[in-house]
């Protein structure tokens, strides 16, 4: 294409229509006219420095020379010869037809001896004044055009540079967030405090990735608008520049013709030289000179264009949306001593999950009484090691998920029945209590959270057909009474949600963005879990609000949205939520009130737990409130939570207990009275004494 444009039309080329005649009824020869705006639109600097500015300077020097000629016209011979040597055209303008006309005039200067003063007046009044007028007009217009183009180029380059910077930042933020999120979600072998730091870091980086994402999308629009503005105005400027260039040379051509006419009339004795100058001036083609200049530039560009961009060059418009990992070099995680240690611990934990623990878990679920007890003891040994504790949670999770379709989350699993003998279930209870003891001692909220969810998914059937959940056996464990544990569980859910968002971003198509706050199934049900473990709705609401607001600096502007999302399903008038394997305790007569205690230990998430410790212990009893969303479908029979929590013997199963549908004691006072009357006098006295020693809910929350 460049060669064809450079060579121009052939002499025999015709523009013919379908009827065989001339296509447009004009000249039969096809004329391909080149232009600055069409062929050299992206080379304004080249045009300005190699054509427009030199031609303007050349015309200015011609005007000056003609004025000197007017002054020196009265001198003879040598003065004109010296004058002709002062006019030297730039190399880039040599070879043109107008340039040849000027040379012919200079030859005529050298051949002139004595000149009259009349021609000096004519040169000064007609030719020099005309050229000066054109120069004055073109100089002002050229300055404005140069300033406008420079402003457009600076604006476009600034926006493109901003786009490049923001796209690199977007890539860096998302890549770093993805790496830290992988560490958070896969770092089950990390120490709780370290994993907590990684979780908070993942949350912060996820928020930064969102900010970078918004800035990146904004820079795309600005860069495209700047490019469109530049593309719209530059052809107009280039067209005006070509028009000025052609008019400048046409003016020079006319002045040269006038000068030749003047010379002819006054210097008839130099007819030969004048005829030569006249022919040269008549043959001058300013438009053709411009076309030839364009062809030369096209040829030079064809010879010098490289196939690759220069390093550090700005991207070319138009700009589109791309995935973050395509916008720059991804940063791998730093190879630190802590990371190497984590990888070693992760390898050990994977070996435990894949080889050592699964056989013992199978014996626990399917072996005999003695075999199940030995399996529980084997699994319970060494739980002080975080790696074994995390591996145990992974194996139990895999056991539950093996009964579900692929892709099912743990929170959506159906409960698994532990078949007789009862020793299997007792061994499971012993194993869970031992693991919870270690979690309580080491402030391990991650494994404690897993055990909390898992405890609701194992159950057994005792004599008489009554269903007993593992939750009822560990309900009295002191870890559930700690405010710091439930705060950590809430923040764990928030960190997992943001880490999942950072990882999920890679699977999205270009142009998709996150708008709603990050949520997971566990995070959406964390309040329901609190209710299940005996925390009253009002106190759960207070705990959620306090935890979210304390971590508002990490959550950023979405803190208020999380307050609404976590609690909206439990507000008055909300639609009932499906049970999904989680049974709320509010309004359940089998659930004893719980006293939450704000311990003096510093939370793994931040030092804000000290503020809760100063306010006293938290009591969160929920029996009889009836604020938990109702659960549709069949409600399974549960064991007596009150009796288990207070250490009393459970009531013997009977027909009425097998048909219990989970109605609250407050809704069925007769049933509660009947159950109380069924206890012996000693048990009733113990229950009354324990009830009298219970602290009020208002001790902490109110």
Residue pairs with C-beta under 8 A, 6 or more apart in sequence:
2 298
2 299
2 301
2 302
3 302
5 32
5 34
5 39
5 295
5 298
6 295
6 298
6 299
6 302
7 295
8 32
8 34
8 291
8 295
9 29
9 30
9 31
9 32
11 29
13 29
13 30
14 22
14 28
14 29
14 30
15 22
15 23
15 24
15 28
15 30
16 22
16 23
17 23
22 28
33 291
34 291
34 294
34 295
35 238
35 239
35 242
35 294
36 47
36 238
36 239
36 241
36 242
36 245
36 294
37 234
37 235
37 236
37 238
37 239
37 242
38 235
39 294
39 298
40 46
40 47
40 238
40 294
40 297
40 298
41 234
41 235
41 238
43 297
43 301
44 149
44 153
44 234
44 237
44 238
44 241
46 297
47 238
47 241
48 146
48 241
50 92
50 297
51 92
51 245
51 290
51 293
52 142
52 241
52 244
52 245
53 142
54 90
54 92
54 93
55 93
55 245
55 248
55 249
56 135
56 138
56 139
56 142
56 248
57 90
58 89
58 90
58 93
59 131
59 134
59 135
59 248
59 251
59 252
60 135
61 87
62 87
62 102
62 131
62 252
62 255
63 128
63 131
63 132
63 135
65 83
65 86
65 87
66 123
66 127
66 128
66 131
66 255
66 259
67 123
67 124
67 128
68 83
68 86
69 80
69 83
69 109
69 120
69 123
70 120
70 121
70 123
70 124
70 128
71 120
72 79
72 80
72 83
73 115
73 116
73 117
73 119
73 120
73 123
74 115
74 117
74 120
76 113
76 114
76 115
77 113
77 114
80 109
80 110
80 112
80 115
81 109
81 110
83 109
84 106
84 107
84 109
84 110
87 102
87 106
89 99
89 102
93 99
96 289
96 292
96 293
97 280
97 283
97 284
97 285
97 286
97 288
97 289
98 249
98 252
98 253
98 256
98 284
98 285
98 286
98 289
99 289
100 280
100 283
100 284
101 253
101 256
101 277
101 280
101 281
101 283
101 284
102 252
102 256
103 280
104 276
104 277
104 280
104 281
105 256
105 259
105 260
105 263
105 277
105 281
107 273
107 276
107 277
108 260
108 263
108 267
108 270
108 273
108 274
108 277
111 270
111 273
112 263
112 267
112 270
115 266
115 267
116 266
118 266
119 262
119 263
119 266
122 262
123 259
123 262
126 258
127 255
127 258
127 259
130 251
130 254
130 255
131 251
131 252
131 255
134 247
134 248
134 251
138 244
138 248
141 240
141 244
142 244
145 237
145 240
145 241
148 233
148 237
149 234
149 237
152 229
152 230
152 233
152 234
153 230
155 226
155 229
155 230
156 226
156 227
156 229
156 230
156 317
157 314
158 226
159 219
159 222
159 223
159 225
159 226
159 227
160 223
160 226
160 227
160 314
160 315
160 317
161 314
162 219
162 222
162 223
163 219
163 220
163 222
163 223
163 315
163 319
164 314
164 315
166 212
166 215
166 216
166 218
166 219
167 216
167 219
167 322
167 327
167 328
168 327
168 328
169 212
169 215
169 216
170 209
170 212
170 213
170 215
170 216
170 324
170 327
171 324
171 325
171 326
171 327
171 328
171 329
171 330
172 212
172 328
172 331
173 205
173 208
173 209
173 211
173 212
173 213
174 209
174 212
174 213
174 324
174 325
174 502
174 505
175 324
175 325
175 330
175 331
176 205
176 331
177 202
177 205
177 206
177 208
177 209
177 502
178 502
178 503
178 505
178 506
179 331
179 332
179 333
180 198
180 201
180 202
180 205
180 499
180 502
181 202
181 205
181 206
181 498
181 499
181 500
181 501
181 502
181 503
182 499
182 503
183 190
183 198
183 202
183 333
183 342
184 195
184 198
184 199
184 201
184 202
184 495
184 496
184 499
185 496
185 499
185 500
185 503
186 346
187 194
187 195
187 198
187 342
187 346
188 195
188 346
188 349
188 390
188 391
188 393
188 394
188 446
189 342
189 345
189 346
189 348
189 349
189 386
189 387
189 390
190 198
190 342
190 345
190 386
191 386
192 386
192 442
192 443
192 444
192 445
192 446
192 447
192 604
193 604
194 338
194 342
195 446
196 445
196 488
196 491
196 604
196 605
199 491
199 492
199 495
199 496
199 499
200 491
200 495
200 554
200 605
202 495
202 498
202 499
202 502
203 494
203 495
203 498
203 499
203 554
203 555
204 554
205 502
206 498
206 499
206 501
206 502
206 518
207 498
207 554
207 555
207 556
207 558
209 502
209 505
210 514
213 513
213 514
217 321
217 513
220 319
220 320
220 321
223 317
223 319
224 317
224 318
224 319
226 317
227 317
227 318
227 319
228 317
228 318
231 317
242 290
245 290
246 286
246 287
246 290
248 286
249 286
249 287
249 289
249 290
250 286
252 286
253 281
253 284
253 286
256 281
256 284
257 278
257 281
257 282
260 274
260 277
260 278
260 281
263 270
263 274
263 277
264 271
264 274
264 278
267 274
320 510
321 510
321 511
322 510
323 506
323 508
323 510
324 505
324 506
325 506
333 339
345 386
345 387
348 387
349 387
349 390
349 391
349 394
352 387
352 388
352 391
353 391
353 394
353 395
353 398
356 391
357 379
357 391
357 392
357 395
358 395
358 398
360 375
360 378
360 379
361 375
361 379
361 395
361 396
361 399
363 371
363 372
363 374
363 375
364 372
364 375
364 376
364 379
364 424
364 427
364 428
364 431
365 372
365 399
365 418
365 424
366 419
367 375
367 424
368 421
368 423
369 421
369 423
369 424
370 423
372 421
372 423
372 424
372 427
373 423
373 426
373 427
375 427
376 427
376 428
376 430
376 431
379 392
379 431
380 430
380 431
380 434
380 435
382 388
383 389
383 392
383 434
383 435
383 438
384 438
384 442
386 442
386 444
386 447
389 435
389 438
389 439
389 444
389 447
390 446
390 447
392 431
392 435
393 447
393 450
393 451
393 454
396 454
397 410
397 450
397 454
399 416
400 410
400 413
400 416
400 454
400 457
401 408
401 410
401 413
403 413
403 414
403 416
404 412
404 413
404 414
409 521
409 522
410 453
410 454
410 457
410 522
411 453
411 521
411 522
411 525
411 580
411 581
411 582
412 521
412 580
412 581
413 457
413 581
414 457
414 581
415 456
415 457
415 458
415 459
415 469
415 581
415 636
416 457
416 458
416 459
417 459
417 460
417 461
418 424
418 425
418 428
418 458
418 459
418 460
419 460
420 460
420 461
422 460
422 462
424 460
425 458
425 460
425 468
425 470
428 458
428 470
429 470
429 473
429 474
432 451
432 454
432 455
432 470
432 473
432 474
433 473
433 474
433 477
435 447
435 451
436 448
436 451
436 474
436 477
436 479
437 477
438 444
439 445
439 447
439 448
439 451
439 479
440 448
440 477
440 478
440 479
440 482
443 484
443 601
443 603
443 604
445 484
445 485
445 488
445 489
445 492
445 604
446 492
448 479
448 485
448 489
449 488
449 489
449 492
452 480
452 489
452 529
452 533
453 522
453 529
454 470
455 469
455 470
455 471
455 474
456 469
456 470
456 471
456 532
456 581
456 582
456 583
457 470
457 581
458 469
458 470
459 467
459 468
459 469
459 470
459 636
460 467
460 468
461 467
461 468
462 468
462 639
462 653
463 653
464 652
464 653
464 654
464 657
464 658
465 637
465 653
465 658
466 637
466 639
466 653
466 657
466 658
467 636
467 637
467 638
467 639
468 638
468 639
469 636
469 638
469 639
471 532
471 533
472 590
472 638
472 639
472 640
472 641
472 644
473 644
475 533
475 534
475 591
475 592
475 641
475 644
475 645
476 644
476 645
476 647
478 597
479 485
480 533
480 534
480 594
481 594
481 595
481 596
481 597
482 596
482 597
482 598
482 599
483 543
483 596
483 597
483 598
483 599
483 609
483 612
483 617
483 618
483 700
484 598
484 599
484 601
484 603
484 609
484 612
486 530
486 535
486 543
486 547
486 596
487 543
487 546
487 547
487 550
487 603
487 605
487 609
487 612
488 603
488 604
488 605
489 526
489 529
490 526
490 543
490 544
490 547
490 548
490 566
491 547
491 551
491 605
493 520
493 522
493 523
493 526
494 518
494 523
494 551
494 555
494 562
496 520
496 522
496 523
497 517
497 518
497 519
497 520
497 523
498 518
500 518
500 520
501 514
501 518
505 514
517 558
517 561
517 562
517 565
519 565
521 580
523 566
524 565
524 566
524 569
525 577
525 580
525 582
526 544
526 566
527 540
527 541
527 544
527 566
527 567
527 569
527 570
528 570
528 577
528 582
528 584
528 628
528 629
529 582
530 540
530 543
530 620
531 537
531 540
531 570
531 584
531 585
531 586
531 622
531 627
531 628
532 582
532 583
532 584
532 585
533 585
533 594
534 585
534 591
534 592
534 593
534 594
534 620
534 621
534 622
534 623
534 641
535 543
535 594
535 596
535 620
535 622
536 586
536 620
536 621
536 622
536 625
536 627
536 697
537 570
537 586
537 622
537 625
537 627
537 628
538 625
538 627
538 701
539 596
539 618
539 619
539 620
539 622
539 697
539 700
539 701
540 570
540 620
541 567
541 570
542 701
543 596
543 618
543 620
543 701
544 563
544 566
544 567
545 563
545 567
546 612
548 555
548 559
548 562
548 563
548 566
549 559
549 563
550 606
550 608
550 611
551 559
551 605
551 606
552 559
555 562
568 574
569 575
569 577
569 629
570 627
570 628
570 629
574 629
575 629
576 629
576 630
576 631
576 632
577 629
577 631
578 631
578 632
579 631
579 632
579 633
583 631
583 635
583 636
583 638
583 662
584 628
584 629
584 631
585 591
585 622
585 623
585 628
585 641
586 622
586 623
586 625
586 626
586 627
586 628
586 664
587 622
587 623
587 624
587 625
587 626
587 627
587 628
587 663
587 664
587 666
587 667
588 623
588 638
588 641
588 662
588 664
589 623
589 642
589 663
589 664
589 665
589 668
589 671
589 672
589 675
590 638
590 639
590 640
590 641
590 642
590 662
591 622
591 623
591 641
591 642
592 623
592 641
592 642
592 644
592 645
592 646
593 619
593 620
593 621
593 622
593 623
593 694
593 697
594 619
594 620
594 621
594 622
594 645
595 617
595 618
595 619
595 620
595 621
595 694
595 695
596 617
596 618
596 619
596 620
596 700
597 617
597 618
598 609
598 612
598 613
598 615
598 616
598 617
598 618
598 700
599 609
599 613
600 610
600 613
601 609
602 609
602 610
603 609
612 618
615 700
616 699
616 700
617 695
617 699
617 700
618 699
618 700
618 701
619 694
619 695
619 696
619 697
619 698
619 699
619 700
619 701
620 697
620 701
621 697
622 628
623 664
623 665
623 666
624 664
624 665
624 666
624 667
625 666
626 664
626 666
626 667
635 661
635 662
637 657
637 658
637 660
638 662
639 650
640 650
640 651
642 648
643 649
643 650
643 651
644 650
646 686
646 687
646 690
648 679
648 683
648 686
648 687
649 683
651 657
651 675
651 678
651 679
663 671
665 671
665 672
676 684
679 687
